[in-house]
Amino acid sequence: MALNPFSATTKGKHILQYAIAVFLFWVSLYLYYPTLSVYVESKTHDLVQVGTVLAMYGFWQMAIRIPLGVFSDWVNRQKPLIITGFILAGVGAIVMAKANGYGGLIIGRSITSFSASFWVILVVVFSRLFPPEEAVKATAILSMVNSLGRMVGTLLTGWLNDLGGYELSFYVASAVALLAIFIIIPGKESEGTYLTPSFKTMKKLLSNRSLMVPSWLSVLTQYVVFATTFGFIPILAANLGASNMMQSLLMSMNLLIIIGGNILVTRLANRFSTANMIAASFLLLTLGLILAGFAQSLTVIFIAQALIGVGNGINYPALMGLSIESIEDRERSTAMGIHQSVYAIGMFIGPWLSGILAEKTGISIMFLLTAGMCFLISIVGVRILKRN
């Protein structure tokens, strides 16, 4: 579905169809997310194993996003790949619903990780609807759709859990993924430029600082988010007495605020330095981590989630758009594959390493250690970004 020049009307239709499909895709992937860590903990009471299962979501994305991006640029056929990603979202959800223990959960989470990897292709296809110099704006708009889908999915989690137990949300997620397939099937593809995979192309992109500096900064962002919002904040909230509905609301609020951050980026992208916006976002992430570390009530946890949400909402689209802003169109899937594979390192290490730290030191101390790391690394990273 390489969307090259269309009339304004046709372009608008493609944007709407694409947005609906992306929305449903992320609803499917996040319908069970608010209580996933609690669900895993109910199957295995070892926090290291909980962290390992959660880390699978980032591990496989780290492994396959680069080859997936290269393959997409090579064959220039995005639609079959997108449909494949939607299918995997549904299959992975069912596997986790039927899992009786650690092994089944690892397999199911790995399948959904494969599914989420196709976000590489979704971002590039949507970005082609905009001029190259508006890459940050395009990714911010798409991130809003992404965040809205995740928010709606997480809002429903607590209600579905109370209605039919943890398993029901997994089955509903599978049905939503099927609906996304029906939305995307009528889409048409247009011919584009084919890119023959080569070591020279990969070497050129991997040495491109405008791609790699934002990518490595994104590692830090994803580490923080997957150690907290999608990792151990739900467990901390549950320990403080949060119900299923409260845990669902906690994550949904975070995602709603992320949308606000996405909107800020679309409004400010042409008015302020992207590097300054990124610096502010890391400061917000650090403050959120510190509050989570000292939290003794659900109110403080909600405030921490809000700060992390704003920081992530600004940071994510700004870094992603910056990474492909100066990349040729025919290399963008490969470049986005590199960017997302690199930042998936944070998605993998975040829950895995934080699980080990939480088991050794306690969840609160783990948050404070993560805050210190986030602050120090971000100072160095933003300085490099500004020089670049």
C-alpha positions in Angstrom: 0.0 0.0 0.0 2.6 2.5 -1.1 0.6 5.6 -1.1 2.2 7.9 -3.7 0.6 11.1 -5.2 -3.2 11.0 -5.1 -5.8 13.6 -5.5 -6.8 15.4 -2.3 -10.1 13.4 -2.1 -8.5 10.0 -2.7 -5.7 10.9 -0.3 -8.2 11.8 2.4 -9.9 8.4 2.0 -6.7 6.6 2.3 -5.8 8.5 5.5 -9.2 7.7 7.0 -9.0 4.0 6.1 -5.5 3.7 7.2 -6.2 5.5 10.5 -9.2 3.2 11.3 -7.1 0.1 10.7 -4.2 1.4 12.8 -6.6 2.3 15.6 -8.1 -1.2 15.6 -4.6 -2.8 15.5 -3.5 -1.0 18.6 -6.8 -1.7 20.4 -6.2 -5.4 19.8 -2.6 -5.2 21.1 -3.6 -3.3 24.3 -7.0 -4.7 25.3 -5.3 -6.9 27.9 -2.2 -4.7 28.7 -3.2 -2.9 31.9 -3.4 -6.2 33.9 -1.0 -8.3 31.8 1.8 -8.1 34.4 -0.8 -9.1 37.1 -2.1 -11.9 34.9 1.4 -13.2 34.3 2.2 -12.9 38.1 -0.9 -15.1 38.7 0.6 -17.8 36.6 4.2 -17.5 38.0 5.0 -15.6 41.2 8.6 -14.9 40.3 9.1 -11.3 39.4 12.1 -12.2 37.2 9.8 -14.5 35.2 7.2 -11.7 35.0 9.8 -9.4 33.6 11.0 -11.9 31.2 7.6 -12.6 29.7 7.0 -8.8 29.4 10.4 -8.4 27.8 9.5 -10.8 25.0 7.4 -7.9 23.5 10.6 -5.9 22.9 13.0 -8.8 22.2 11.5 -10.0 19.0 10.8 -6.5 17.7 14.5 -5.8 18.3 15.4 -8.9 16.3 13.1 -8.6 13.2 12.3 -5.0 12.6 15.4 -4.4 10.5 15.0 -7.4 8.2 11.3 -6.6 8.0 12.0 -3.0 6.9 14.6 -4.2 4.4 12.2 -6.8 3.0 9.4 -4.2 2.7 11.6 -1.8 0.7 12.7 -4.7 -1.5 9.4 -6.2 -2.5 7.5 -2.9 -2.2 4.3 -4.7 -1.2 3.1 -3.4 2.1 -0.5 -4.6 2.2 0.2 -8.4 2.6 2.7 -7.6 5.3 0.3 -5.4 7.2 -2.4 -8.1 7.0 0.1 -10.6 8.3 0.8 -8.4 11.3 -2.9 -8.1 12.1 -3.2 -11.9 12.0 -0.4 -12.4 14.4 -2.0 -9.9 16.8 -5.1 -12.1 17.0 -3.2 -15.4 17.2 -0.8 -14.2 20.0 -3.8 -13.0 22.1 -5.5 -16.4 21.9 -2.2 -18.3 22.9 -1.9 -16.1 26.0 -5.5 -16.7 26.9 -5.0 -20.4 26.8 -1.6 -20.4 28.5 -1.3 -22.5 31.6 2.1 -21.3 32.7 5.4 -19.6 31.9 6.1 -21.4 28.6 2.7 -20.6 27.0 2.9 -17.0 28.1 6.4 -16.6 26.5 5.2 -18.0 23.2 2.0 -15.9 23.1 3.9 -12.7 24.0 6.5 -13.5 21.4 3.8 -13.8 18.7 2.3 -10.4 19.6 5.8 -9.0 19.5 6.1 -10.2 15.9 2.8 -8.5 15.2 3.9 -5.1 16.7 7.0 -5.2 14.6 4.9 -4.4 11.5 4.5 -0.9 12.9 7.6 -0.3 10.9 5.6 -0.6 7.7 2.6 1.2 9.0 4.6 4.3 9.9 6.4 4.5 6.5 3.2 4.0 4.5 1.5 6.8 6.4 4.5 9.1 6.2 4.4 8.8 2.4 1.2 10.9 2.4 3.2 13.9 3.6 6.2 15.8 2.2 9.6 14.6 3.6 10.0 17.8 5.6 6.8 17.1 7.5 7.9 13.7 8.7 7.7 14.7 12.4 4.2 16.0 11.8 3.1 12.8 10.1 4.5 10.6 12.8 2.9 12.8 15.5 -0.5 12.4 13.8 -0.1 8.7 13.4 1.1 8.5 17.0 -2.2 10.1 18.1 -4.2 7.4 16.3 -1.9 4.8 17.9 -2.4 6.3 21.4 -6.1 6.6 20.9 -6.4 2.9 20.0 -4.3 2.0 23.0 -6.3 4.2 25.3 -9.7 2.7 24.2 -8.2 -0.8 24.5 -7.0 -0.2 28.0 -10.2 1.5 29.1 -12.1 -1.7 28.3 -9.7 -4.0 30.1 -11.0 -3.7 33.7 -14.6 -4.0 32.5 -13.8 -7.1 30.5 -11.9 -8.7 33.4 -14.8 -8.1 35.7 -17.2 -9.5 33.1 -15.4 -12.7 32.2 -12.0 -12.9 33.9 -8.6 -12.1 32.4 -9.0 -14.4 29.5 -12.0 -12.5 28.0 -9.9 -9.5 27.1 -7.5 -11.7 25.1 -10.4 -13.2 23.0 -11.9 -9.8 22.3 -8.5 -8.6 21.2 -8.3 -11.4 18.7 -11.8 -10.4 17.3 -10.7 -6.8 17.0 -7.6 -7.8 15.0 -9.8 -9.7 12.6 -11.9 -6.6 12.1 -8.8 -4.6 11.3 -8.0 -7.1 8.5 -11.4 -6.5 7.0 -10.9 -2.7 7.1 -7.5 -2.9 5.3 -8.3 -5.5 2.7 -10.1 -3.1 0.3 -7.0 -0.8 0.2 -5.2 -0.5 -3.1 -1.5 -0.5 -3.7 0.5 1.7 -6.2 3.8 0.9 -7.7 6.9 2.5 -6.2 10.6 2.3 -6.3 12.2 -1.0 -5.5 15.3 -1.1 -3.4 17.6 -4.1 -3.7 18.9 -5.1 -0.3 22.7 -4.5 0.0 25.4 -4.2 2.6 26.3 -0.8 1.2 22.8 0.6 1.9 22.8 -0.8 5.5 26.2 0.5 6.2 25.2 4.0 4.9 22.1 4.1 7.1 23.8 2.7 10.2 26.5 5.4 9.9 23.9 8.2 9.4 23.9 10.2 12.6 20.5 11.9 11.8 19.0 8.3 12.0 21.1 6.7 14.7 21.3 9.5 17.4 17.4 9.7 17.7 17.3 5.9 17.6 19.6 5.5 20.6 17.8 8.2 22.5 14.6 6.2 21.9 16.2 3.2 23.6 16.2 5.2 26.8 12.6 6.3 26.4 11.3 2.8 25.7 13.4 1.4 28.6 11.6 3.9 31.0 8.1 3.3 29.6 8.3 -0.5 29.5 9.8 -0.7 33.0 7.1 1.5 34.4 3.8 2.1 32.6 3.8 -1.2 30.8 5.8 -3.1 33.5 5.8 -2.6 37.2 3.5 0.4 37.9 0.4 -1.8 37.6 1.9 -4.2 40.1 2.8 -1.3 42.5 -0.8 0.0 42.1 -2.3 -3.5 42.8 -0.1 -3.7 45.9 -1.6 -0.4 47.1 -5.1 -1.8 46.6 -6.0 -0.8 43.0 -8.9 -2.8 41.5 -9.0 -4.1 37.9 -11.0 -1.0 36.9 -8.5 1.3 38.7 -5.5 -0.4 36.9 -7.3 -0.1 33.6 -8.0 3.6 34.3 -4.4 4.2 35.3 -3.0 3.1 32.0 -5.8 4.7 30.0 -5.2 8.1 31.6 -1.5 7.7 30.7 -2.4 7.1 27.1 -4.9 10.0 27.0 -2.1 12.3 28.2 0.3 10.8 25.6 -2.3 12.0 23.0 -2.0 15.4 24.5 1.8 15.2 24.1 1.4 14.1 20.4 -0.8 17.1 19.8 1.8 19.4 21.3 4.3 18.1 18.9 2.1 18.7 15.9 1.5 22.3 17.1 5.0 23.1 18.1 7.1 21.1 15.5 7.5 24.2 13.3 7.9 26.7 16.1 10.5 25.2 18.5 13.7 23.2 18.3 12.9 19.5 18.2 16.0 19.0 20.4 14.6 21.3 23.1 11.2 19.5 23.0 13.1 16.2 23.5 15.1 17.6 26.4 11.9 18.7 28.1 10.4 15.3 27.6 13.2 13.5 29.3 13.0 15.8 32.3 9.3 14.9 32.6 10.1 11.2 32.4 12.7 11.6 35.2 10.2 13.4 37.5 7.6 10.8 36.9 10.0 8.0 37.9 11.0 9.8 41.1 7.4 10.2 42.1 6.7 6.5 41.4 9.7 5.6 43.5 8.3 7.5 46.5 4.6 6.7 45.9 2.7 5.6 49.0 -0.8 6.2 47.5 -2.7 5.7 44.3 -3.0 9.5 43.9 0.8 9.9 43.6 0.9 7.0 41.2 -1.6 8.7 38.9 0.5 11.9 39.0 3.6 9.9 38.1 1.8 8.2 35.2 0.6 11.6 34.0 4.2 13.0 33.9 5.5 9.9 32.1 2.6 10.1 29.7 3.4 13.7 28.7 7.1 13.0 28.4 6.5 9.9 26.2 3.8 11.7 24.1 6.4 14.4 23.2 9.4 12.2 22.9 8.2 9.3 20.8 6.9 11.0 17.6 9.6 13.7 17.8 12.5 11.1 17.8 10.8 8.9 15.3 10.1 11.7 12.8 13.6 13.1 13.2 15.1 9.7 12.4 13.6 9.6 8.9 13.4 13.3 8.1 16.5 13.3 5.9 16.2 9.7 4.6 15.3 9.1 0.9 11.8 7.7 0.4 13.0 4.4 -1.1 15.1 3.7 2.0 12.6 4.8 4.6 11.2 1.4 5.5 14.8 0.1 6.1 15.6 3.2 8.1 12.4 2.9 10.1 13.2 -0.8 10.7 16.6 0.2 12.0 15.1 2.9 14.2 12.5 0.7 15.7 14.8 -2.3 16.1 17.2 -0.1 18.0 14.6 1.4 20.3 13.1 -2.1 20.9 16.3 -2.8 22.8 14.8 -0.6 25.5 11.5 -2.4 25.3 13.3 -5.7 25.9 15.9 -4.6 28.5 13.4 -2.3 30.4 11.1 -5.0 31.9 13.8 -7.6 32.0 16.4 -5.6 33.9 13.8 -3.8 36.0 12.4 -7.2 37.0 15.8 -8.3 38.2 16.3 -5.0 40.1 12.8 -5.1 41.6 13.3 -8.6 42.8 16.6 -7.6 44.5 15.9 -4.1 45.8 12.1 -3.7 45.7 9.9 -1.9 43.1 10.3 1.5 44.6 14.1 1.5 44.7 14.1 0.2 41.1 12.1 3.3 40.0 14.6 5.6 41.7 17.6 3.9 40.1 15.9 4.2 36.7 15.3 7.9 37.3 18.9 8.5 37.9 19.9 6.6 34.8 17.3 8.4 32.7 18.5 11.9 33.8 22.2 11.3 33.3 22.0 9.5 29.9 19.5 12.0 28.5 21.8 15.0 29.3 24.6 13.4 27.3 22.2 12.2 24.5 20.5 15.6 24.0 23.8 17.4 23.8 24.9 15.0 21.0 21.6 15.5 19.3 22.0 19.3 19.4 25.5 19.1 18.0 24.3 16.8 15.3 
